Every structure is written in C-alpha cells, then in structure tokens.
Amino acid sequence: MTTSELFPQARFGLNGDLLFPRRGDPPKAINGYIRDKGDEYVFHPIVKNCKHRNSIWTKVCGGMVQKHTCNHFNIPICFLDCSNCPERVE
C-alpha cells in the first residue's frame, strides 16, 4: 500500500529534509521522518538512500505531496517497503 501525505508550507532540502516555517505550533510527527533534536520545525528522512528509489514532489492546493516509486521493480512504494527491501542499493 502506498501513502501520500500533504506537507503544507514545507520547504525541501537537498538531502530530503522537510523544513517548516517557524510560526504557530510545530508540525506533528510525519511518517518516514524523524524530528531534528535541535529544531522542532525540521524533519530528517529515516530511510537511507537507494539508487532505485525515485521521489517526486507535486504541488497541490495547500502544500506539497511526495510520492515514491521503485525503478528496480517499477512499482509505487512507501518508506516501509524501501526500508525492508533486500534490493536496496545506496
């Protein structure tokens, strides 16, 4: 099963970090990411890089949606699929 999650007003770092504006309450936990220990508005991806994973960001009303596909198997994936995959290559 694949999931897509709306990330309102997030900026995206080159390493996959999610950076949220520092106004209002910080975002709640985000699937596949861990909150930065020094900045509660920054999230780092949990899953290690894979040369087969392709992540696409699509702008939608109210934010951005991230979708992942595996170029090795040519299927849509979620972070859990990728973290348990025996074909993952960094």
Legacy VTK file of the C-alpha trace (Angstrom):
# vtk DataFile Version 3.0
C-alpha trace
ASCII
DATASET POLYDATA
POINTS 90 float
0.000 0.000 0.000
1.353 3.438 -0.845
0.650 6.622 1.020
0.892 10.250 0.109
0.870 12.914 2.751
0.256 16.620 2.323
3.098 18.796 3.637
1.693 22.330 3.905
4.204 25.152 3.537
7.202 22.840 3.794
10.461 23.557 2.018
12.571 20.620 0.952
16.315 20.298 1.491
18.633 18.611 -0.994
19.146 15.715 1.422
15.370 15.146 1.765
14.861 17.224 4.906
11.490 18.896 5.457
11.794 22.473 6.728
8.641 24.138 8.084
8.120 27.851 8.800
8.597 28.792 12.449
5.145 30.129 13.189
2.381 28.563 15.212
2.721 25.085 16.650
5.374 22.803 15.152
4.073 20.013 12.884
3.097 16.681 14.405
5.086 13.515 13.686
5.473 12.747 9.971
5.530 9.184 8.655
9.044 8.250 7.469
10.762 11.215 9.131
12.363 11.941 12.498
12.246 15.363 14.130
15.564 17.215 14.453
16.737 17.240 18.091
17.741 20.910 17.931
14.883 22.292 15.820
11.317 21.004 16.117
10.412 22.513 12.726
12.933 20.356 10.811
12.443 16.676 9.925
15.057 14.251 8.553
14.188 11.174 6.452
14.596 7.886 8.328
15.143 5.643 5.320
18.643 5.511 3.855
19.160 6.487 0.223
18.604 3.955 -2.552
19.614 4.372 -6.178
16.366 2.643 -7.223
14.025 4.980 -5.304
12.546 7.908 -7.164
10.780 10.586 -5.112
8.523 13.086 -6.829
7.106 16.210 -5.209
3.851 17.537 -6.611
2.448 20.935 -5.684
-1.215 20.795 -4.693
-3.550 23.305 -3.134
-2.331 23.879 0.410
1.104 22.252 0.157
3.195 19.527 -1.459
2.645 15.776 -1.822
5.571 13.334 -2.014
5.244 10.039 -3.909
7.883 7.314 -4.168
8.439 4.693 -6.847
10.947 1.878 -7.164
12.726 1.945 -10.524
14.047 -1.584 -9.921
10.593 -3.178 -9.573
8.655 -0.390 -11.374
6.070 -0.085 -8.592
4.829 2.654 -6.237
6.295 2.260 -2.744
6.157 3.725 0.749
9.055 4.184 3.172
8.359 0.861 4.902
8.641 -1.036 1.587
12.001 0.574 0.861
13.492 0.122 4.317
12.836 -3.654 4.240
13.867 -4.256 0.621
16.768 -6.702 0.007
17.497 -4.971 -3.345
18.183 -1.546 -1.752
21.474 -0.127 -3.010
22.978 3.059 -1.562
LINES 1 91
90 0 1 2 3 4 5 6 7 8 9 10 11 12 13 14 15 16 17 18 19 20 21 22 23 24 25 26 27 28 29 30 31 32 33 34 35 36 37 38 39 40 41 42 43 44 45 46 47 48 49 50 51 52 53 54 55 56 57 58 59 60 61 62 63 64 65 66 67 68 69 70 71 72 73 74 75 76 77 78 79 80 81 82 83 84 85 86 87 88 89
